[in-house]
Structures are given as C-alpha cells and as structure tokens.
Amino acid sequence: MGIIVRNKKSLIMAACTYPWENISDLVMAEVRACLQAIIMAEDNGVLRHMHRRGYANHNM
C-alpha cells in the first residue's frame, strides 16, 4: 500500500509505502489503509497542524 500527502497546491508533502501480506478481506484492507494513514499523519505532525487550525474539532 502507498500513501501520498498533498497540500492545497497539490504538491507532494510526504509519501510512504507499507508491505502487506495475505490480506484477502476487502474490509480489513480498508481498515489497515486508514490506520496506516493516521499513523503516518501523526508521525509527520499533520494531526497537530489540523488540531491547531481547528479541523480536528468539527463534528461529522
């Protein structure tokens, strides 16, 4: 799986890949992709930036 983070101008700000083995369930693949995206965002400070700007306080 690969993740690419872009800014408002579509410039690539970060990218990474994660190897996966033996995932046959589509739902599990989606869950793992979301989890890896959150971990990457946290590691790169994206979540702190979103919280500081108020994006993390919006209700869905």
VOBA-1610 file (N, C-alpha, C; in pm, whole numbers, padded with zeros to 5 digits, always signed):
BEGIN
Met+00083-00116+00000Met+00000+00000+00000Met+00089+00123+00000Gly+00045+00227-00065Gly+00119+00352-00067Gly+00031+00467-00023Ile+00092+00566+00040Ile+00021+00686+00086Ile+00095+00807+00032Ile+00019+00901-00023Ile+00076+01028-00070Ile-00003+01140-00005Val+00069+01234+00058Val+00006+01351+00122Val+00039+01472+00036Arg-00068+01544-00003Arg-00051+01663-00086Arg-00106+01785-00013Asn-00051+01901-00044Asn-00103+02026+00014Asn-00210+02084-00078Lys-00256+02206-00046Lys-00362+02270-00125Lys-00323+02291-00271Lys-00193+02306-00297Lys-00146+02329-00433Lys-00108+02199-00504Ser-00147+02086-00444Ser-00121+01952-00498Ser+00027+01913-00499Leu+00109+01985-00422Leu+00249+01947-00409Leu+00260+01831-00310Ile+00346+01735-00339Ile+00363+01621-00250Ile+00442+01665-00128Met+00383+01644-00011Met+00446+01682+00115Met+00509+01561+00185Ala+00456+01443+00163Ala+00509+01321+00223Ala+00457+01201+00143Ala+00532+01093+00147Ala+00490+00970+00080Ala+00556+00851+00150Cys+00488+00737+00148Cys+00546+00616+00207Cys+00475+00494+00150Thr+00536+00380+00171Thr+00475+00252+00132Thr+00484+00156+00250Tyr+00390+00066+00259Tyr+00386-00036+00362Tyr+00362-00172+00297Pro+00445-00271+00325Pro+00421-00404+00268Pro+00308-00476+00342Trp+00226-00544+00267Trp+00117-00624+00325Trp+00128-00765+00272Glu+00092-00859+00355Glu+00090-00999+00313Glu-00041-01064+00353Asn-00093-01145+00265Asn-00208-01232+00294Asn-00331-01160+00348Ile-00370-01051+00285Ile-00495-00985+00322Ile-00597-01016+00213Ser-00691-01104+00247Ser-00791-01144+00148Ser-00926-01076+00170Asp-00944-01009+00284Asp-01070-00943+00317Asp-01062-00795+00279Leu-01152-00751+00194Leu-01152-00611+00148Leu-01171-00513+00263Val-01259-00545+00356Val-01284-00455+00470Val-01156-00440+00554Met-01088-00550+00578Met-00964-00544+00657Met-00858-00462+00583Ala-00852-00471+00453Ala-00757-00391+00375Ala-00788-00242+00390Glu-00914-00206+00387Glu-00954-00066+00405Glu-00920-00016+00545Val-00947-00099+00645Val-00918-00061+00784Val-00769-00040+00803Arg-00688-00132+00751Arg-00542-00118+00765Arg-00491+00005+00690Ala-00550+00035+00575Ala-00508+00155+00500Ala-00540+00282+00580Cys-00657+00288+00640Cys-00693+00405+00721Cys-00602+00417+00842Leu-00575+00307+00908Leu-00487+00309+01025Leu-00347+00357+00988Gln-00292+00306+00879Gln-00158+00348+00836Gln-00156+00495+00798Ala-00263+00545+00738Ala-00270+00688+00703Ala-00271+00774+00828Ile-00343+00732+00932Ile-00347+00807+01058Ile-00210+00805+01125Ile-00146+00688+01127Ile-00013+00677+01189Ile+00086+00767+01115Met+00082+00766+00983Met+00173+00849+00905Met+00147+00998+00933Ala+00020+01037+00938Ala-00014+01176+00965Ala+00035+01218+01103Glu+00020+01131+01200Glu+00067+01162+01335Glu+00219+01173+01338Asp+00288+01081+01274Asp+00435+01083+01271Asp+00490+01208+01202Asn+00417+01262+01105Asn+00464+01377+01030Asn+00409+01510+01081Gly+00337+01508+01192Gly+00286+01631+01251Gly+00162+01687+01184Val+00102+01613+01093Val-00017+01663+01023Val-00134+01677+01120Leu-00149+01584+01213Leu-00260+01591+01307Leu-00248+01712+01400Arg-00125+01743+01444Arg-00106+01862+01527Arg-00143+01988+01449His-00105+01993+01323His-00137+02108+01238His-00288+02122+01222Met-00357+02010+01198Met-00503+02014+01182Met-00571+02058+01311His-00522+02009+01423His-00582+02046+01551His-00562+02195+01579Arg-00442+02244+01551Arg-00411+02385+01572Arg-00499+02475+01486Arg-00530+02430+01364Arg-00613+02510+01274Arg-00762+02490+01297Gly-00798+02396+01385Gly-00939+02377+01418Gly-01008+02268+01340Tyr-00939+02199+01248Tyr-01003+02095+01169Tyr-01045+01975+01253Ala-00971+01946+01359Ala-01000+01828+01442Ala-01122+01848+01530Asn-01175+01969+01540Asn-01289+01996+01628Asn-01423+01989+01558His-01425+01962+01427His-01550+01956+01353His-01620+01823+01378Asn-01752+01829+01399Asn-01830+01706+01413Asn-01868+01655+01277Met-01872+01524+01263Met-01907+01464+01133Met-02055+01444+01122
//
